[in-house]
C-alpha cells in the first residue's frame, strides 16, 4: 500500500526542485511510474503525446480531460512521486482551465503545464502550429492561479513560439507568462545548445528543457542543462518508444518462429513483476481480512 503523504504533491515537487535539477521521466502508466520510483527518480511526468498514443490517437488534442484525469489518478495512487501532467491547452479557454486545474489537483497531481497553441493543438516539434495571443494565454494562467486550492500546485507555461514566430517572441511570451503567475517556463523546440543557453539568460527563474527524441531539439545531457540553468529536464515519450519497439520485436519473433523463447532474458520474470505489483502484500491482507 502507498505510504501516507504528509506534504501535498505540489510541496513535494517544490522540495525536489529545491534539492537540485529534477529529471522527469515520462510514465505512460502506473507501473512505469513505480519503476521510476524504485530507480530513485524524484518526480514523474504524464505526456499528452504518450497518453494519446496509448489510445492509438495522434497528439492533436483528441484525448479528453476525463481521460487525462483517470490516467493521472492511476499514477498518483501507485506511487509517492509527484506527478506533472501535460494539460495541453487546458481543454479550452480560461474557464475551462479552471475546471482542468480543479480536477487534476483533486486527482493528486503536483502540477501541470499549459501551452499557448490554438485549438486543435499539434505536437510541439511539427510544423503547422498556430498560437493564441499572448494575453489569452496569460488569462489562462491567471485562471489557474486563482482556482488552485494549494498554492504549491505547480504551474508551468509552455510556449511554442520558437517554431512559429521566432526565438525573440518566445522570450517575450515567456516573461509575460511568468508575470501572469507561471512557476516555471517551458520553451518548446529550441533548436541548438546555444538557444538553450540564450533562453536561460533572457528568462529568469525555473525552466524546463524538453529532451524528446527525433524532434528539433538536440539531446543534451542533464549535467549540461543544469549548468545552463534548467531545473526540470523532461524525457516525455522515451519509455513508451522503447516499450513499443520491444513489443514490436517480440511479436515479430513469435510470428516468425512460433515461440518467444529467445526473448525470455529481455522480460521481467513472474517474480519480478509480482514484486513490482506488491502481490504478496495483497495476499497477506486478504488472508488477514478473513482471519486466516
C-alpha positions as CSV (number, residue, x, y, z in Angstrom):
1,X,0.0,0.0,0.0
2,X,1.2,3.5,-0.7
3,X,2.5,5.4,2.3
4,X,0.8,8.3,3.9
5,X,2.0,11.5,2.4
6,X,2.2,14.4,4.8
7,X,3.1,17.1,2.3
8,X,1.0,18.0,-0.7
9,X,2.1,16.8,-4.1
10,X,3.0,20.3,-5.1
11,X,5.0,20.8,-2.0
12,X,6.9,17.6,-2.6
13,X,7.7,18.7,-6.1
14,X,9.0,22.0,-4.9
15,X,11.1,20.3,-2.3
16,X,12.6,18.1,-5.0
17,X,13.4,21.2,-7.1
18,X,15.0,22.9,-4.1
19,X,17.3,19.9,-3.8
20,X,18.6,20.3,-7.4
21,X,17.6,19.8,-11.0
22,X,14.9,17.2,-11.5
23,X,14.9,14.6,-14.3
24,X,11.3,13.9,-15.3
25,X,10.8,10.5,-17.0
26,X,7.6,10.2,-18.9
27,X,5.5,7.4,-17.5
28,X,2.7,6.1,-19.7
29,X,1.0,4.0,-16.9
30,X,1.1,3.5,-13.2
31,X,3.5,0.5,-13.3
32,X,6.2,2.5,-15.2
33,X,5.8,5.2,-12.6
34,X,6.5,2.6,-9.9
35,X,9.6,1.5,-11.8
36,X,10.8,5.2,-11.8
37,X,10.3,5.4,-8.1
38,X,12.3,2.3,-7.5
39,X,15.1,3.8,-9.6
40,X,15.0,6.9,-7.3
41,X,13.8,9.4,-9.7
42,X,12.2,12.3,-7.8
43,X,9.2,13.1,-9.9
44,X,7.4,11.8,-13.0
45,X,5.5,13.1,-16.0
46,X,2.4,12.1,-17.9
47,X,2.8,13.1,-21.6
48,X,-0.2,14.1,-23.7
49,X,1.6,12.5,-26.7
50,X,2.1,9.3,-24.8
51,X,-1.5,9.2,-23.5
52,X,-2.9,9.9,-27.0
53,X,-0.7,7.2,-28.4
54,X,-2.0,4.7,-25.8
55,X,-5.4,5.2,-27.4
56,X,-3.8,4.8,-30.9
57,X,-4.5,8.5,-31.5
58,X,-2.2,11.3,-32.7
59,X,-1.3,14.2,-30.4
60,X,-3.8,16.7,-31.8
61,X,-6.0,17.3,-28.7
62,X,-8.4,14.4,-29.1
63,X,-7.9,13.0,-25.6
64,X,-10.5,14.4,-23.2
65,X,-10.0,15.9,-19.7
66,X,-11.7,13.0,-18.1
67,X,-9.4,10.5,-19.8
68,X,-6.4,12.5,-18.6
69,X,-7.7,12.7,-15.1
70,X,-8.3,9.0,-15.0
71,X,-4.8,8.2,-16.2
72,X,-3.2,10.7,-13.8
73,X,-5.1,9.3,-10.8
74,X,-4.0,5.8,-11.6
75,X,-0.4,7.0,-11.4
76,X,-0.7,9.1,-8.3
77,X,-2.3,6.2,-6.5
78,X,0.5,3.8,-7.4
79,X,3.5,6.0,-6.4
80,X,4.5,8.6,-3.9
81,X,6.4,10.6,-6.6
82,X,5.0,14.0,-7.5
83,X,3.4,13.9,-11.0
84,X,3.4,16.7,-13.6
85,X,0.8,16.4,-16.3
86,X,0.7,17.7,-19.8
87,X,-2.6,19.6,-19.8
88,X,-2.2,20.8,-23.4
89,X,-4.2,24.0,-24.0
90,X,-6.2,23.5,-20.8
91,X,-9.1,21.9,-22.8
92,X,-10.5,25.3,-23.8
93,X,-10.4,28.9,-22.6
94,X,-9.7,30.4,-19.2
95,X,-12.9,29.0,-17.6
96,X,-12.1,25.5,-19.0
97,X,-8.7,25.9,-17.4
98,X,-10.3,26.4,-14.0
99,X,-12.0,23.0,-14.3
100,X,-8.8,21.4,-15.6
101,X,-6.9,22.5,-12.6
102,X,-9.6,21.6,-10.1
103,X,-9.9,18.1,-11.5
104,X,-6.2,17.4,-11.8
105,X,-5.4,18.8,-8.4
106,X,-8.1,16.6,-6.9
107,X,-6.5,13.6,-8.7
108,X,-3.3,14.1,-6.7
109,X,-1.3,15.8,-9.4
110,X,1.6,18.0,-8.3
111,X,1.5,20.4,-11.3
112,X,0.6,20.9,-14.9
113,X,1.9,22.7,-18.0
114,X,-0.3,24.7,-20.3
115,X,0.7,25.7,-23.8
116,X,-0.1,28.7,-26.0
117,X,-1.2,26.9,-29.1
118,X,-4.6,27.4,-30.7
119,X,-7.1,24.5,-30.6
120,X,-6.6,22.0,-32.1
121,X,-3.0,21.8,-31.0
122,X,-0.2,19.9,-32.7
123,X,2.9,18.1,-31.5
124,X,5.4,20.7,-30.5
125,X,8.0,19.5,-32.9
126,X,5.9,19.6,-36.0
127,X,5.2,22.4,-38.4
128,X,1.8,24.0,-38.9
129,X,1.3,25.2,-35.3
130,X,-0.7,28.3,-34.6
131,X,-0.5,30.4,-31.4
132,X,-3.1,32.2,-29.3
133,X,-2.5,35.8,-28.5
134,X,-0.1,36.2,-25.5
135,X,-2.8,37.9,-23.4
136,X,-5.2,34.9,-24.0
137,X,-2.5,32.6,-22.6
138,X,-1.8,34.9,-19.7
139,X,-5.6,34.8,-18.9
140,X,-5.4,31.0,-18.7
141,X,-2.5,31.2,-16.3
142,X,-4.3,33.8,-14.1
143,X,-7.3,31.4,-14.0
144,X,-5.1,28.5,-13.0
145,X,-3.5,30.6,-10.2
146,X,-6.9,31.8,-8.9
147,X,-8.5,28.4,-8.7
148,X,-5.7,26.1,-7.3
149,X,-6.5,25.2,-3.7
150,X,-2.9,24.5,-2.8
151,X,-0.6,27.4,-3.5
152,X,2.2,24.9,-4.1
153,X,0.4,23.3,-7.1
154,X,3.0,23.9,-9.8
155,X,2.1,25.8,-12.9
156,X,4.4,25.6,-16.0
157,X,3.7,27.8,-19.0
158,X,4.8,26.3,-22.3
159,X,5.4,28.5,-25.3
160,X,5.6,27.1,-28.8
161,X,6.6,30.4,-30.3
162,X,10.1,29.4,-31.3
163,X,8.8,27.3,-34.2
164,X,6.1,29.8,-35.2
165,X,7.1,33.4,-34.6
166,X,10.8,33.0,-33.6
167,X,13.1,33.0,-30.6
168,X,12.6,36.6,-29.6
169,X,8.8,36.1,-29.4
170,X,9.3,33.0,-27.3
171,X,11.4,35.1,-24.8
172,X,8.8,37.9,-24.8
173,X,5.9,35.5,-24.2
174,X,7.8,33.6,-21.5
175,X,8.4,36.7,-19.5
176,X,4.8,37.7,-19.9
177,X,3.6,34.3,-18.7
178,X,6.0,34.4,-15.7
179,X,4.4,37.8,-14.7
180,X,0.9,36.2,-15.1
181,X,1.8,33.6,-12.4
182,X,3.7,30.7,-14.0
183,X,6.0,29.0,-11.6
184,X,8.3,27.7,-14.5
185,X,8.7,28.2,-18.2
186,X,8.9,25.5,-20.9
187,X,10.2,26.7,-24.3
188,X,9.3,24.1,-26.8
189,X,11.5,23.1,-29.7
190,X,14.6,25.2,-29.1
191,X,17.0,24.1,-31.9
192,X,20.6,24.4,-30.7
193,X,22.6,24.3,-27.5
194,X,23.2,28.0,-28.0
195,X,19.5,28.7,-28.0
196,X,19.0,26.8,-24.7
197,X,21.8,28.9,-23.2
198,X,20.5,32.2,-24.6
199,X,16.9,31.5,-23.5
200,X,18.1,30.7,-19.9
201,X,19.9,34.1,-19.8
202,X,16.9,36.0,-21.0
203,X,14.2,34.3,-19.0
204,X,14.9,34.3,-15.2
205,X,13.5,31.6,-12.9
206,X,12.9,27.9,-13.2
207,X,13.0,26.5,-16.7
208,X,12.0,23.1,-18.2
209,X,14.0,21.5,-21.1
210,X,12.3,19.0,-23.2
211,X,14.6,16.2,-24.4
212,X,12.2,14.4,-26.6
213,X,13.6,12.1,-29.2
214,X,13.5,12.7,-33.0
215,X,12.4,16.3,-32.6
216,X,14.0,19.7,-33.3
217,X,16.0,20.0,-30.1
218,X,19.4,18.4,-29.6
219,X,19.6,15.8,-26.9
220,X,21.7,17.5,-24.2
221,X,22.7,15.6,-21.1
222,X,21.3,16.5,-17.7
223,X,24.5,17.9,-16.4
224,X,24.9,20.3,-19.3
225,X,21.3,21.5,-19.0
226,X,21.6,22.0,-15.2
227,X,24.7,24.1,-15.9
228,X,22.7,26.3,-18.2
229,X,20.1,26.9,-15.5
230,X,17.4,24.3,-16.4
231,X,15.7,22.9,-13.3
232,X,13.3,20.4,-14.9
233,X,14.7,18.0,-17.6
234,X,12.0,16.1,-19.4
235,X,12.0,12.8,-21.3
236,X,8.3,12.7,-22.2
237,X,7.9,9.7,-24.5
238,X,11.2,7.8,-24.0
239,X,9.8,4.8,-22.1
240,X,6.8,4.5,-24.5
241,X,9.0,4.5,-27.5
242,X,11.3,1.8,-26.1
243,X,8.4,-0.3,-24.9
244,X,6.6,-0.2,-28.2
245,X,9.8,-1.1,-30.1
246,X,10.3,-4.1,-27.7
247,X,6.7,-5.2,-28.2
248,X,7.1,-5.0,-32.0
249,X,10.3,-7.1,-31.8
250,X,8.9,-9.9,-29.7
251,X,5.6,-10.1,-31.7
252,X,7.7,-10.4,-34.8
253,X,9.7,-13.2,-33.2
254,X,6.5,-15.0,-32.2
255,X,5.1,-14.7,-35.7
256,X,8.3,-15.8,-37.4
257,X,9.4,-18.7,-35.1
258,X,6.2,-19.7,-33.2
259,X,7.8,-19.1,-29.8
260,X,9.0,-16.3,-27.5
261,X,11.8,-18.3,-26.0
262,X,14.6,-16.2,-27.5
263,X,13.3,-13.1,-25.7
264,X,12.9,-14.5,-22.1
265,X,16.1,-12.7,-21.0
266,X,14.5,-9.4,-22.0
267,X,11.4,-9.9,-19.8
268,X,10.6,-9.2,-16.2
269,X,10.2,-12.6,-14.6
270,X,7.0,-13.6,-12.9
271,X,8.6,-13.0,-9.5
272,X,9.9,-9.6,-10.6
273,X,6.5,-8.5,-11.9
274,X,4.7,-9.7,-8.8
275,X,7.3,-7.9,-6.6
276,X,6.7,-4.6,-8.6
277,X,2.9,-5.1,-8.2
278,X,3.2,-5.8,-4.4
279,X,1.4,-9.1,-5.0
280,X,2.5,-10.6,-1.6
281,X,1.1,-7.7,0.3
282,X,-2.3,-8.2,-1.4
283,X,-2.4,-11.9,-0.5
284,X,-1.4,-11.2,3.1
285,X,-4.1,-8.6,3.6
286,X,-6.7,-10.8,2.0
287,X,-5.9,-13.6,4.5
288,X,-6.0,-11.2,7.4
289,X,-9.4,-9.9,6.4
290,X,-10.7,-13.5,6.5
291,X,-9.0,-14.2,9.8
292,X,-6.6,-16.7,8.4
